[in-house]
Amino acid sequence: MNTTQKIALIDYGAGNVQSVLFALERLGFQGIVTNDVTIIQQADKVIFPGVGEASSAMQKLKSTGLDQVIPLLKQPVLGICLGMQLLCRYSEEGNTNALGIFDLDVKKFSNSVKVPQMGWNTIANLKSDLFQNISENEYMYLVHSYYVPENPFSIAQTNYGIDYASAIQKDNFYGVQFHPEKSGTAGEQILKNFLDS
Amino acid sequence: MLTKRIIPCLDIKNGRTVKGVNFLALRDAGDPVELAQKYAETGADELVFLDISATEERRRTLVDLVRNVAKTVNIPFTVGGGIASVADVSVLLQNGADKISINSAAVKNPKLVEELAKEFGSQCVVVAIDAKQIENQWIVHLVGGKQATTIDLFDWAKTVENLGAGEILFTSMDHDGTKNGFANEALAQLSSWVNIPIIASGGAGAKEHFADAFIQGKADAALAASVFHFNEIPIPELKQYLADQNIVIRKV
């Protein structure tokens, strides 16, 4: 495994960047937290973290021009939580037009379940190298009120009131709804798989 | 399915765990980071750090602790105790805390809950409520339970939900320290009254109490301190027991 590769963590004021950075360090990698377009474009891997609210996050991406940069990236990109949702076309949260890499709409959980979903849930129907050495029905930590419905890009599925896509992939773009940086050793394995991709 | 969560709570004073912890072969029984890591390895689903120190140095020490925990531990954790402003929260989240919990400060200034939810998202705002039953009414108490208010538990829970709290940590002062079980009736009422997750706290003394909190009390998570710190209930054993009762739980 190449531990000297350049890993850019997109900095747009969203929470959990530090947690992702620390998780990389536990795995023996160094990441750089940045909103510098050149550094992001030249990185070997790009991680797009995110905890927070969709419309204000998109505002921040637009203010730095990153909304134009991210969809054109050619290296492996991993969107985490809100980062995954922003890779989609639209989110009901704040009625937000997002990056549109995936032609998908992000919806709010219905009130038949507690919102936010908070805690550990299983991922199943795993369909990507991202999940190498990960068992079906492994537990991941999730905290979210909005979700990506099932779709052809789905590479993992979770049930919370309904079945939804807890991970998606298209070409070099990966999105995970769960927090691999907070999901114990299984989560760390997924980060490692991404860095090996 | 979403699992029920088991949450050890660590009381922190000046960067050290307060109560004696005498198990798990710790090199340093007062080191919260080492203890946190052991809990993560043995299957805790989350951790809560409650800072009870009151010195000037308090904040700096707490921030250092949060940073060290975030570096070391690969499960989510919440930090509470004396948090009273957006700035307090910002520095804790920036250093790797996943959630913060506010208690008295929320009662004194309910707008704070709204500000925090707006600034950082509901998912990281836990409102801790200490309550005690007085003449058949659950009354919210402040300052670690020392000061009574006139506020009803259920009214307050609804208020903080509407203000954007993402979770409620409910401690029954009538049950706390008794080791006779959680306040299951109040928990069940609370759980159907609001649509955000409820963490049960106060009263854990046996494995059965956790099952009761999840089944009768409909709690989403259960928090305890001494039964874990003194290894009276090892977490792997607790989780096996809960799984045997058909409670959905994450086994490590």
HADDOCK unambig.tbl for C-alpha pairs under 7 A between the chains (distance, minus, plus):
assign (segid A and resid 15 and name CA) (segid B and resid 93 and name CA) 6.99 0.50 0.50
assign (segid A and resid 16 and name CA) (segid B and resid 96 and name CA) 6.71 0.50 0.50
assign (segid A and resid 18 and name CA) (segid B and resid 94 and name CA) 6.56 0.50 0.50
assign (segid A and resid 18 and name CA) (segid B and resid 95 and name CA) 6.52 0.50 0.50
assign (segid A and resid 18 and name CA) (segid B and resid 96 and name CA) 5.62 0.50 0.50
assign (segid A and resid 19 and name CA) (segid B and resid 70 and name CA) 6.42 0.50 0.50
assign (segid A and resid 19 and name CA) (segid B and resid 96 and name CA) 5.27 0.50 0.50
assign (segid A and resid 22 and name CA) (segid B and resid 70 and name CA) 6.91 0.50 0.50
assign (segid A and resid 22 and name CA) (segid B and resid 71 and name CA) 5.09 0.50 0.50
assign (segid A and resid 52 and name CA) (segid B and resid 120 and name CA) 5.75 0.50 0.50
assign (segid A and resid 52 and name CA) (segid B and resid 121 and name CA) 4.88 0.50 0.50
assign (segid A and resid 53 and name CA) (segid B and resid 121 and name CA) 6.33 0.50 0.50
assign (segid A and resid 114 and name CA) (segid B and resid 195 and name CA) 4.87 0.50 0.50
assign (segid A and resid 114 and name CA) (segid B and resid 196 and name CA) 5.15 0.50 0.50
assign (segid A and resid 114 and name CA) (segid B and resid 197 and name CA) 6.35 0.50 0.50
assign (segid A and resid 115 and name CA) (segid B and resid 195 and name CA) 6.34 0.50 0.50
assign (segid A and resid 115 and name CA) (segid B and resid 196 and name CA) 5.52 0.50 0.50
assign (segid A and resid 116 and name CA) (segid B and resid 123 and name CA) 6.80 0.50 0.50
assign (segid A and resid 116 and name CA) (segid B and resid 166 and name CA) 6.62 0.50 0.50
assign (segid A and resid 116 and name CA) (segid B and resid 196 and name CA) 6.58 0.50 0.50
assign (segid A and resid 119 and name CA) (segid B and resid 2 and name CA) 6.66 0.50 0.50
assign (segid A and resid 119 and name CA) (segid B and resid 3 and name CA) 6.86 0.50 0.50
assign (segid A and resid 120 and name CA) (segid B and resid 2 and name CA) 5.71 0.50 0.50
assign (segid A and resid 120 and name CA) (segid B and resid 3 and name CA) 5.65 0.50 0.50
assign (segid A and resid 121 and name CA) (segid B and resid 1 and name CA) 5.54 0.50 0.50
assign (segid A and resid 121 and name CA) (segid B and resid 2 and name CA) 4.39 0.50 0.50
assign (segid A and resid 121 and name CA) (segid B and resid 3 and name CA) 6.10 0.50 0.50
assign (segid A and resid 122 and name CA) (segid B and resid 1 and name CA) 6.42 0.50 0.50
assign (segid A and resid 139 and name CA) (segid B and resid 250 and name CA) 6.84 0.50 0.50
assign (segid A and resid 143 and name CA) (segid B and resid 123 and name CA) 6.44 0.50 0.50
assign (segid A and resid 159 and name CA) (segid B and resid 1 and name CA) 5.93 0.50 0.50
assign (segid A and resid 160 and name CA) (segid B and resid 1 and name CA) 6.48 0.50 0.50
assign (segid A and resid 160 and name CA) (segid B and resid 2 and name CA) 6.87 0.50 0.50
assign (segid A and resid 181 and name CA) (segid B and resid 74 and name CA) 6.58 0.50 0.50
assign (segid A and resid 182 and name CA) (segid B and resid 74 and name CA) 4.96 0.50 0.50
assign (segid A and resid 182 and name CA) (segid B and resid 75 and name CA) 4.51 0.50 0.50
assign (segid A and resid 182 and name CA) (segid B and resid 76 and name CA) 5.63 0.50 0.50
assign (segid A and resid 183 and name CA) (segid B and resid 74 and name CA) 6.35 0.50 0.50
assign (segid A and resid 183 and name CA) (segid B and resid 75 and name CA) 5.76 0.50 0.50
assign (segid A and resid 184 and name CA) (segid B and resid 74 and name CA) 4.87 0.50 0.50
assign (segid A and resid 184 and name CA) (segid B and resid 75 and name CA) 5.64 0.50 0.50
